[in-house]
Every structure is written in C-alpha cells, then in structure tokens.
Amino acid sequence: MNKEKLCWGLILLFVGGVLLLDNLNVIDFYWRSVFSMWPIILIIIGVNLLVPKQGIGNAVSIVVTVAALAFLAYRGTFHPRSDWWAFNNRDWRIERRTSSDSNDRVRREKSEGTFTHEYDSSVTTARLRIRGGAVEYEIKGLTDQLFSAQATSTIGAHQLETTTKGSSAELTFKMQDNKKGTWNIDGDENWAKISLNRNPVWDIDLEMGAGSAEFDLTEYKVANLRFKGGAASVEAKLGMPLEETTISASSGVSSIEIEIPSAAACRIVAKSGLSSRDFPGFIKQGDGSYITEGYEQANNKFRIDLQGGLSSFTVKRY
C-alpha cells in the first residue's frame, strides 16, 4: 500500500466531500476559517516523509492524516467572525526577537502613517493599485481628498505613489518589506483604512499574498474591481453598476464574497478546480455561466469573472 497516495486520496475525498455537502446546503462550511490552519498540510507531508513506508509507518501516517482532516472539518464549522477556543486569525503572532538589553526584551518596530492625495476636479478617472500582504485592508467612507488612508504595520512601511495625466490619476499604495526589527503578524497591528473621493470613476486592483480585505464600495462609481492573491479573505460590496462594471478574481486558496444590489443585472463566469460556489438567485446557463433574470435586456450590468484552485466563491444580492 502506497501511503502517499492513500493520504492524498483522503485529502481529496475530504475536500470533495465538503464541497459537495456545502453546495447541497447540507452543511455550512467556512473555508475562511480553515485558511489559517494551512500548516497542517505541511505536518501531514512531513509525517509521510519521516515514518517508514511499511508496517507501523502506514498506520501512523493514516491516523495523523485522518486526525488532521477531522480537526479541519471541525474548525470549518465555525464562522470566521466567531471565537473558537479563543482562537481567531488575530491571535496568531510571529515575532522575531532582538536582544535589546540583558533581559532580552522583545522590541517591536511599528510603522504608522497617514497618506493623502489632493483632489483635482479635472480628474474624472482614477486607478488605485493596492499591493501588500498579511494586512487587513479596508475601503470605506468618503473624503474630500482624492485618496486618504491611515495605516499601521509591524511588517513594513506603506508608501503612496501618484501620477496624474490630464483627467486620469494613478495611485499605488503598497507596503515595503521590513528587513530589520520585530515581526509581529497580528491583525490588531497590521491594517490600512482607506477612503476615496466619490466623483471619479474608479478602477481598483488588489494584489496580496495573504491577508484580508473588506471593501464597501457602495458610495463610489466603480468601473473595474480586480483581485489577485494566494491565501486571502476578500469581501466586497458594490452599489449599482455603470454601463458595464467588471469584477474579476484570481486566487489560489481564498474566500471571495461579493455583494451586489438585488436590482442589478449580473453575469458570472466561474472557472475553478475544487472551489465552492454559492450564487443564490442566479440562473445557470448552458455554457456554465450564471445570470440574473432580465440580464440581456438591462442597460447597466455587472460582469463577474472568477478563477481559483481551492477557493470559496460567493455572490450575494442585497
């Protein structure tokens, strides 16, 4: 018996079974709740490499794999916003200690800043690029500036780069890696809160390896919203679309939740491997896409393109 094949077979059966039961509404499973537990997969792989390939090694490998999957199954039943044995994503800290005195105290270096870019009424379109990782990004509220943000991080300092050409503005808000000092990956200390001006038409790009984002874009005119990431949690709520507002997401292991108005016309194209899909109120088409009733006749529309490996995709209408 090949224990590697058996263990990967158990993992695939677990993922497939959870996806099927979740899609059939038999269970409520929150993939976002298990993303922080991803090192368990490394533990399973490590055990398989260390134990013998025969005899008791097979039994140990199977027991560890089943126990780990059972733990993940239990973890996934808890909503990501609820406490679980006093665990949540904000409880996980990674610190690098530096010797600052004889007591070897921990020295924490925190970068804080306020970032703004003045609004010019001649600017009618603006593109915002956000680049970072292990940070909680939030977009919400209005500002008289074109862009306003407050950020704090123990990982690296943020910076804002801006260029304006005629009626278009481009802004890049990104985080620089910190090579010195203390590392403390904690949602309470690594966040950025952003507000935008409501007058321009916005293109928003978010690229992050790991972290979370909560975007309330209901008060803005959004032409394009793009997300690209690895293991992240993204929630975006939008107002009524322009003539065509596009939303695209490309992810590895992520939780993507999008909210659009119930009166808005929308088409969803989802290309994914072992991803969970939840599109209540949409009608599945022969080509595999999903549309709202009256989509073809609508003047203003959303187009949503989703691509992912092992992700959870949800599109809700409010």
C-alpha positions in Angstrom: 0.0 0.0 0.0 1.4 3.4 -1.0 0.8 5.6 2.0 1.5 8.8 0.0 -1.3 8.0 -2.5 -3.6 7.0 0.3 -3.1 10.2 2.2 -3.6 12.4 -0.8 -6.6 10.3 -1.6 -8.0 11.0 1.8 -7.3 14.8 1.4 -9.1 14.9 -2.0 -12.0 12.9 -0.6 -12.3 15.3 2.3 -12.2 18.4 0.1 -14.6 16.9 -2.4 -17.0 15.7 0.2 -17.1 19.1 2.0 -17.6 21.0 -1.3 -20.4 18.6 -2.3 -22.2 18.8 1.1 -21.7 22.6 1.2 -23.1 23.1 -2.3 -26.1 20.9 -1.5 -26.7 23.1 1.6 -26.4 20.0 3.9 -23.7 21.8 5.9 -22.4 25.3 6.4 -18.7 25.1 5.9 -16.5 28.3 6.2 -13.3 27.8 4.2 -12.1 31.1 5.5 -12.0 29.6 9.0 -9.5 26.9 7.9 -7.1 29.0 5.9 -5.1 30.0 8.9 -4.7 26.3 9.6 -2.8 25.6 6.3 0.4 24.5 8.1 -1.4 21.3 9.0 -0.9 20.2 5.4 2.8 20.6 5.9 2.6 18.4 9.0 0.9 15.7 7.1 3.5 15.8 4.4 6.3 15.8 7.0 4.9 12.8 8.8 4.7 10.9 5.5 8.3 11.7 4.8 9.6 10.7 8.2 7.7 7.4 9.1 8.7 4.1 7.4 6.9 3.2 4.2 5.8 -0.2 5.5 4.4 -1.7 8.7 3.5 0.7 11.5 4.5 3.7 9.4 1.5 3.2 7.2 -0.8 3.1 10.3 0.8 6.3 11.8 0.5 8.1 8.5 -3.2 7.3 8.1 -4.0 8.1 11.8 -2.3 11.5 11.5 -4.0 12.3 8.2 -7.4 11.4 9.5 -6.9 13.3 12.7 -5.7 16.4 10.9 -8.7 16.3 8.5 -11.1 15.8 11.3 -9.6 18.9 13.0 -10.0 20.9 9.8 -13.6 19.7 9.4 -14.4 20.8 12.9 -12.7 24.1 12.5 -14.6 24.9 9.3 -17.9 24.7 11.0 -17.2 27.9 13.0 -17.9 31.2 11.4 -14.7 33.2 10.8 -16.0 36.1 12.9 -16.8 33.9 15.9 -14.4 32.9 18.7 -13.3 29.3 18.7 -11.5 28.2 21.8 -10.2 31.8 22.0 -8.7 31.3 18.6 -9.0 33.6 15.6 -6.8 35.0 13.0 -5.8 37.9 15.2 -4.4 35.6 17.9 -1.6 34.3 15.7 1.6 36.1 16.2 5.0 35.6 14.6 7.8 37.5 16.3 11.5 37.8 15.7 13.2 38.6 19.0 16.1 41.0 19.2 18.4 41.4 22.2 18.0 45.0 23.3 19.3 44.6 26.9 20.4 41.9 29.4 16.8 40.8 29.9 16.4 40.0 26.2 13.2 42.0 25.9 11.2 42.0 22.7 11.5 45.2 20.7 8.6 45.9 18.4 9.0 48.3 15.5 5.7 49.6 14.3 5.3 51.8 11.2 2.4 54.2 11.2 1.4 56.8 8.7 -1.3 59.0 7.1 -1.4 59.2 3.3 -3.4 61.6 1.2 -3.6 62.9 -2.4 -5.4 66.1 -3.1 -8.5 66.0 -5.3 -8.5 67.9 -8.6 -11.9 68.4 -10.1 -10.4 67.9 -13.6 -9.7 64.2 -12.7 -12.6 62.1 -13.9 -11.0 58.6 -13.8 -8.7 57.1 -11.2 -6.9 53.8 -10.8 -5.9 52.5 -7.4 -3.4 49.7 -7.0 -3.0 48.1 -3.6 0.0 45.8 -3.0 0.7 44.1 0.3 0.4 41.0 2.4 -0.5 39.9 6.0 -2.5 43.2 6.3 -6.2 43.9 6.8 -7.2 46.4 4.1 -10.5 48.3 4.4 -12.1 50.7 2.0 -15.0 52.7 3.3 -16.4 56.2 3.6 -15.9 59.4 1.7 -13.1 62.0 1.7 -12.7 65.5 0.2 -9.2 64.3 -1.0 -8.9 62.0 -3.9 -7.4 59.4 -1.6 -6.9 59.2 2.1 -5.5 56.4 4.2 -4.3 55.5 7.7 -2.0 52.5 8.1 -0.1 50.8 10.8 2.2 47.7 10.4 4.9 45.8 12.1 5.9 44.1 8.8 6.8 47.0 6.6 6.1 50.7 6.0 3.4 51.7 3.5 4.0 54.2 0.8 1.8 56.1 -1.7 2.9 56.8 -5.3 0.8 59.0 -7.5 0.8 60.3 -11.1 -1.7 62.4 -12.9 -2.0 62.7 -16.7 -4.8 65.0 -17.9 -8.1 63.8 -16.5 -6.6 60.5 -15.2 -4.9 59.7 -12.0 -3.0 56.6 -10.9 -2.2 55.8 -7.3 -0.2 52.9 -6.0 -0.5 52.1 -2.3 2.0 49.5 -1.3 3.9 48.0 1.6 7.7 47.7 1.7 9.2 44.7 3.3 10.9 45.3 6.6 14.3 43.6 6.9 15.0 44.6 10.5 13.4 44.6 13.9 10.5 42.7 15.2 8.0 40.8 13.1 4.5 40.6 14.6 1.8 39.4 12.2 -1.3 40.5 14.1 -4.5 41.9 12.6 -4.7 44.4 15.5 -1.4 46.0 14.4 -1.3 45.4 10.7 -4.1 47.3 9.0 -4.9 50.0 6.5 -8.1 52.0 6.3 -8.8 53.8 3.0 -11.3 56.4 1.9 -11.9 57.6 -1.6 -13.5 60.5 -3.4 -16.9 59.7 -4.9 -16.6 61.9 -8.0 -14.1 60.0 -10.3 -14.8 56.6 -11.9 -12.6 54.1 -10.1 -10.5 51.1 -11.2 -9.3 49.2 -8.1 -6.7 46.5 -8.2 -5.8 44.5 -5.1 -2.9 42.1 -5.1 -1.9 40.3 -1.9 -0.3 37.0 -0.9 -2.1 36.6 2.4 -4.4 38.8 4.5 -7.9 40.1 4.3 -9.8 42.9 2.6 -13.2 44.4 3.4 -14.3 46.9 0.7 -17.6 48.8 1.0 -17.7 50.4 -2.5 -21.4 51.3 -2.4 -20.8 55.1 -2.5 -18.3 55.0 -5.4 -18.5 54.8 -9.1 -16.6 51.6 -9.9 -15.8 50.5 -13.4 -13.4 47.6 -12.6 -12.5 45.7 -9.4 -9.7 43.1 -9.7 -8.3 40.8 -7.1 -5.3 38.5 -7.3 -4.0 36.6 -4.4 -2.9 33.4 -2.7 -4.4 32.7 0.6 -6.7 35.6 1.5 -10.2 36.6 2.5 -11.9 39.3 0.4 -15.3 40.8 1.0 -16.6 43.5 -1.5 -19.9 45.3 -1.5 -20.8 47.4 -4.5 -23.6 49.8 -5.5 -25.4 49.9 -8.8 -23.1 49.2 -11.8 -22.1 51.6 -14.6 -22.9 50.7 -18.2 -20.6 47.7 -17.5 -18.8 47.1 -14.3 -16.4 44.2 -14.3 -15.2 42.3 -11.2 -12.5 39.7 -11.5 -10.8 37.5 -9.0 -7.9 35.0 -9.5 -6.9 33.2 -6.4 -5.2 30.0 -5.1 -6.8 29.3 -1.7 -9.1 32.1 -0.9 -12.5 33.1 0.3 -14.2 35.6 -2.1 -17.5 37.1 -1.2 -19.2 39.7 -3.4 -22.4 41.6 -2.7 -24.4 43.4 -5.4 -27.8 45.2 -5.3 -30.8 42.9 -6.0 -31.9 45.2 -8.7 -28.7 44.9 -10.7 -28.2 42.7 -13.7 -25.2 40.4 -13.5 -23.5 37.6 -15.3 -21.0 35.3 -13.5 -18.3 33.2 -15.3 -16.5 30.8 -12.9 -13.6 28.7 -13.9 -12.3 26.8 -10.9 -11.0 23.4 -9.8 -12.1 22.3 -6.4 -13.7 25.6 -5.5 -17.0 26.0 -3.7 -19.7 28.2 -5.5 -22.7 29.8 -4.0 -24.7 32.1 -6.3 -28.3 32.3 -4.9 -30.8 33.9 -7.2 -28.8 33.3 -10.4 -29.9 31.1 -13.3 -27.3 28.7 -14.6 -26.9 28.7 -18.4 -26.0 26.1 -20.9 -22.4 27.4 -21.2 -21.9 27.1 -17.5 -22.3 30.8 -16.7 -24.9 32.3 -14.3 -27.1 35.3 -15.0 -29.8 37.2 -13.2 -33.3 37.4 -14.7 -33.5 40.1 -17.4 -29.8 40.3 -17.8 -29.8 40.5 -21.6 -32.2 43.5 -21.7 -30.5 45.5 -18.9 -28.6 48.7 -19.8 -26.3 48.6 -16.8 -24.6 45.3 -15.9 -22.1 43.6 -13.7 -19.8 41.0 -15.2 -18.0 38.8 -12.7 -15.1 36.5 -13.7 -13.9 34.1 -11.0 -10.8 31.8 -11.3 -9.4 29.7 -8.4 -7.9 26.5 -7.3 -9.2 25.6 -3.9 -11.3 28.6 -3.1 -14.8 29.6 -1.9 -16.7 31.9 -4.2 -20.0 33.6 -3.0 -22.0 36.2 -4.9 -25.0 37.6 -2.9 -27.7 40.1 -3.8 -28.8 42.5 -1.1 
